[in-house]
Amino acid sequence: MRKKVYHLSTCSTCKRIISELEIGDEFEYQDIKTSAITPEQLDEMKSLAGSYEKLFSRVAMKYKSLGLKDKNLQEEDYRNYILEEYTFLKRPVFLIGDQIFIGNSKKNVAAVKEALA
């Protein structure tokens, strides 16, 4: 079964979640700052998540600075922004088999734990 996590190695929240889940070498880790997400990887995440919007982080600093909250973004816009700027990916993103878990909410972390149990 495939196990992969897209994360930022410099992000304390990502580190805390990975530590809390007690995952190790059975996961493939991709630091999205040093190893950019490919269009194929993003398209695969979208096919599992259902939309690019679900993968898009509205708390990224550039979201406000680029004035995106005032724009009516479409799916293609979300895709392009995530590919252009890694901080727009809501993280961490866990791929476990054919399941995807996006973000750092308590509910999401609990779902990852359950999927690994």
C-alpha positions in Angstrom: 0.0 0.0 0.0 1.3 3.4 -0.9 2.0 5.8 1.9 3.2 9.3 1.1 3.2 12.7 2.9 3.6 16.1 1.3 4.9 18.4 4.0 7.2 21.3 4.8 10.2 20.2 6.9 10.5 23.7 8.3 6.8 23.7 9.4 6.4 23.1 13.2 2.8 22.0 12.6 3.8 19.4 10.0 6.6 18.1 12.3 4.2 17.9 15.3 1.6 15.9 13.3 4.2 13.5 11.8 5.6 12.9 15.3 2.2 12.5 16.8 1.2 9.9 14.2 4.5 8.1 14.9 5.1 7.4 11.3 8.5 6.4 10.0 10.3 5.0 7.0 7.1 3.2 5.7 6.1 6.7 4.3 7.6 8.5 1.4 8.2 12.1 2.4 8.2 15.0 0.0 9.3 18.4 1.3 7.3 20.6 -1.1 9.8 23.5 -0.6 12.9 21.6 -1.8 11.1 19.1 -4.1 8.3 20.9 -5.9 4.9 19.3 -6.6 4.6 18.2 -10.2 1.5 18.9 -12.2 1.0 15.1 -12.3 1.2 14.8 -8.5 -1.2 17.7 -8.0 -3.7 16.2 -10.6 -3.5 12.9 -8.7 -4.3 14.7 -5.4 -7.2 16.5 -7.1 -8.6 13.2 -8.4 -8.6 11.8 -4.8 -9.8 15.0 -3.2 -12.5 15.9 -5.7 -11.3 19.5 -6.4 -8.2 21.7 -6.4 -10.0 24.1 -4.0 -9.9 21.4 -1.3 -6.1 21.4 -1.6 -5.8 25.2 -1.5 -4.8 27.0 1.6 -6.5 30.3 2.3 -4.2 30.9 5.3 -1.1 31.2 3.2 0.4 34.7 3.6 0.3 35.3 -0.1 -3.4 34.7 -0.2 -4.1 38.2 1.3 -1.0 39.9 -0.2 -2.0 38.9 -3.7 -5.6 40.0 -3.1 -7.0 36.6 -3.8 -9.7 36.8 -1.2 -11.3 39.5 -3.4 -11.2 37.4 -6.6 -13.6 34.7 -7.8 -11.1 31.8 -8.2 -11.9 28.9 -10.5 -10.5 25.3 -10.3 -7.8 26.2 -12.9 -6.7 29.2 -10.8 -6.4 27.0 -7.6 -4.3 24.5 -9.6 -2.0 27.2 -11.1 -1.5 29.0 -7.7 -0.6 25.7 -6.0 1.9 24.8 -8.7 3.4 28.4 -8.7 3.7 28.7 -5.0 4.1 25.7 -2.6 2.7 27.6 0.4 -0.8 27.5 -1.3 -0.9 23.7 -0.7 -2.9 23.0 2.5 -0.6 20.7 4.4 0.3 18.2 5.4 -1.3 16.0 2.7 -1.2 12.3 3.4 -1.8 9.7 0.7 -2.6 6.3 2.1 -3.6 3.7 -0.5 -6.3 5.4 -2.5 -7.3 7.8 0.4 -6.2 11.4 0.8 -6.1 13.4 4.0 -5.6 17.2 3.7 -4.6 19.7 6.3 -3.9 19.8 10.0 -7.3 19.8 11.6 -7.8 17.5 14.7 -10.5 15.7 12.7 -8.1 15.1 9.8 -5.2 13.9 12.0 -7.6 11.5 13.7 -8.7 10.2 10.3 -5.1 9.5 9.3 -4.6 7.7 12.6 -7.6 5.5 11.9 -6.4 4.8 8.4 -3.1 3.6 9.7 -4.6 1.5 12.5 
